[in-house]
Amino acid sequence: MSELVEFSHLAMTLEPWRSKIVFVGGWAFRLYRYEPRAYQPEHEPIFTRDADVAYAEREALEGSILAALEGAGFKAEPTCGGDFRPPATRYTLGGNANGFYAEFLTPQTGSPRRRIKGTTETEPDATEANAGVVAQKLRHLEVLLYEPWLVTIPAEESGLDEAVPDLRIPNPVSFMVQKLLIRGDRAVEKRPQDVLYIYDAMYIFSGAIEDDLVPIWKNLEGTLSDKQQRSVRAGVEALFAEVNDTIRAAAEIAKPGRHIESEDMLRLCQDGFQALFGGTV
């Protein structure tokens, strides 16, 4: 079963909740190929074997997602965050530890710790249970849920002999801005991949910046706190002021499928953010 067929299988399994969930992370970028405003590059997107499924804070998800997943062949497995309550969990297709899996995410907008009932002690407020599944709480995830776009996997590519319609994915502005916001929380070795995702998103949607992305940014900016707005600008400065080790590493990740000069990556991102935000960034 190909990666796309596995993802399509997951998406169809989650069809009853489709209007409440947004597919984020690496699969969101892969699904941009089905968005008419995206330029279609010849290279393959960055590989990812996990699908991140996000829903809004305090979202009421009716029914049992867990039962649907188990009925479709997914198995719940605790992850390295098993010490959280409830334990962080991934949902692996076929029980293959190295295979395709889904994780659920929801925004963390309050304190990262909560009081343990009946005591004065606290514990990490890192997970929650909803509709039978466990979701990890992540800072700035709400940005990815702002004005999502809809895409459809056509029947000839889904592997299911039917189209997989109305999949919600982050708009490209939210996709890039969220990566700027989380840069300080990311492990150093993950930052080049994030920079490559930003570059690729800016590249494939470069023709849509003025007409489509700028209006989204103007509206999205108003939903961000002052601290987040400053962090976005600071993120552009930190990552794209000059050619640095992170950009060089991002260019290396793209190989061997394509060759990107570090200077070209920097220039496209600088020009893109200047066009998106207006003025100098």
N, C-alpha and C positions, 0 to 999 in steps of 0.2 A: 504494500500500500504506500503510495507516494505521500510526501509531506502535505501537498495540497489536498489530496483525498482525505487524509487524516484530519486536516483542519476542517474541511467541508463536513465531515462526519460529526465533528464537535459542534460546528455551527448549526447543523440541522437538529442535533440533540437538544440544543439550547433554544430552539425556535420559539417555544412558548414565552420565553423571557427576552426575546430579541429587542423589544422596544425599551427595555430597561438596562441593557448592557452595552458596553462599548469595548471592542477588541482593540487593545493598546499594545505597546511594545513592538517587537520586530515584525509580528504578523500584520500590524497596522500598516507598516511601511510596505510590506509585500503586497498588501491589498490595494495600495495606491495605483497599481498598474491597471486596475479596473475603473479608475476615475478618469473621465474624458479630458479633464484639464491637465493631466499629467503627461509629460513627454515620456515616450517609451524607449528607455535605453536598451542597448544590446546585452549588457552584462547581467549576470544573475545577482539578485539581492543578497545581503548578508544572511548566512544560514542561521536559523534558530529552530530548536526542537520543542520550544515551549510556547504556548498560547496564553497570553495574559488577558483575563476577562475582568473588566472593571464595572462597578456600579456606584451610584451616588451614595453619599453619606446618608444614613438612616433610610435608605430605600427599602420599601416593603416588597419583598420578592415572594409571591404566593406560590404554593405548591412545594414540591421537593426537587430541587436541582440534583441533589445527591442520588435520588432514586432514578432519575432520568439518565444520569451519567452511568450508574451501575448497570442499568438496563442496556446501555449502548456499549458496554465492555470496558468502561473505565474503572480503575481501582484506586481508592483513597490510600495515600501513603504519607506518613509524617515526614517532614523535612528537617533540616538542621535547626529550624526554629521550633523544635518539638517541646522546648521548655516553656513556651508561651501557653497561656490559657485563653481559648482552646488552642491546642497544638497547631502550628503552621502545617498546612497539608497541600500536597499536589495530587492531581488526579491523572493517573497514567493509563494510557490506552493499552489494553492487553496485559497490564502488569509488567511490562518490559522496563526495567530500571533505566535503561539507556534510550528508551523510545520517546515517542511524542507524549506530551502531558500538558495539562491546563492548570493554571493557578488563578485564583480569584483575588481581586484587589479592591479596596475602597479607600476614600480619602481619610487622612488623619489631620484634622483641623484644630484639635484641642491639645491638651497636654499629652506627651508621650507616656505618661504614667498615670495609674489610677489607684485609688485606695482599695485595699483588700477589705472586704466587708467584715465588720466586727472587730477590726484592728486599726491601729494608727499607721500600719506599714503600707507601702505601695509596691506595685509590680508593673512591669511594662504593659502598656495598653496598645498591643501590637497586632492583635487579631480579633476577629468577631465571627460568630456563627450566624448564617442567614440561609434560609431555605435548605438546610441540611449540609451546606458546604462551609468551609472555613476560609475567610478572606483575610489577607494581610492588610494592615492599615499603613498607608504611605503618604508622606508629606507632599504637597503640591499636585497630588493626583487629580484634584478637582479641575485643574487646568485642562487635562485631557478630555474631560467630559463636557467642555464648553462647545456648543454648536457643532456636534459631530456631523460628519458627512456620511452619506449612504453609498454603498457599492454593492454590486451583484457579481457573484462568481458564475460565469455562464455554464450551461449544462455540459457543453463539450469539454470543459476543463475541470469540473467539480469531481468527476469520477463517479457520480451518483446517478447519472442519466437524467438529472434535473438541475435547474439553476438554483443557486443559493442566494436569494434576494435580500435586499434591505439590511445589509450588515452595517452596523454603525462603527465608524472608526474616527479617530481624532482628526480635525481639520489640520492642515500642515502647519499653520501658525502655532496652534496649541502643541503640536508634536515637537516643534523646535524650541518653543519657549519653555516647556516643561523640562527639557534637557538642560537648558541654561540654569534653571532654578535648582535642579538637583545636583549640580556639578560638585558642590562641596560635600555632599553625602555619598558620592560614588567613590569606590575604590580607585586608586590611581590607574590600575591596569584596565579599568572599564572606560575611562574617559576618552581614549582614542576612538573606541567604537561609537561613542555618543557623538563625537565630532564628525565621524564619517557619516552617521545618520543625518546630522544637520546638513552637511555638505550635499548629500544625495537628495534630501528633501528640497533644499534650495535649488538644486540643479534641475530636478524634474518638474518643479513648479515655477521655474524662473519666468516663464511666459504668462503666468497668472498673478504675479505679484501686484501689479498696479490695480487691476480690475477686481480681483477676488481676495487676495491676501491682505492688502492694506486695510480695507473696510473691516475685515475680521479682527485685525490687530487693534484698530481704534476702539472697537467694542470690547474686546477681551481686556485691553489695558484698564478699562474702567472697572472691571471686576476684581482686579488685583489690589492687594494692599500696597501702601506706600513702600513698605519694605520689599515686597516682591517686585514692584516696578524698578526699584533701585538695583535689586539683585539681577534682573534681566539685563539691564544696561551694563552692570559690572561683569556679568558673565560674558557678554560679547567682547568687552575689553580684555578680560582675562584669557579668553580662548583664542581671540582673533586679532589681537593688536599687532602681532608679528609672527613670522614662522617660528614655531617652538617645537619642543620634543613631542608634545601631544599631537600636533598636526603632522609631524614626520611619521609618527607611529600610525596615525590614521591612514596616511597614504600607503603605508606598508600593508595594512590590513586588506586593502583593496586588491593587492596582488594575489595570485598571478593572473587573475581574470582581466585586469585593466591596470594601466599605468597612469597615475595622477601625480603631477609635480606638486610638491608642497606649496610652492608659490602660487600655483593656479588654484589650489584648494583655498588658500587664504584669500586670494583676490575675489573669488566668486562669493565667498561668505561675507566678506567686508562689503562688497557692492550690494549683495542681497539684503543684508540687514540695514544698510543705509537707505535703500529703496523702501524697505518695509517700515522702518521707524521714522523715516524722514530726517534729512540733515545728516550731520556727522554722528557716528556711533563710536 
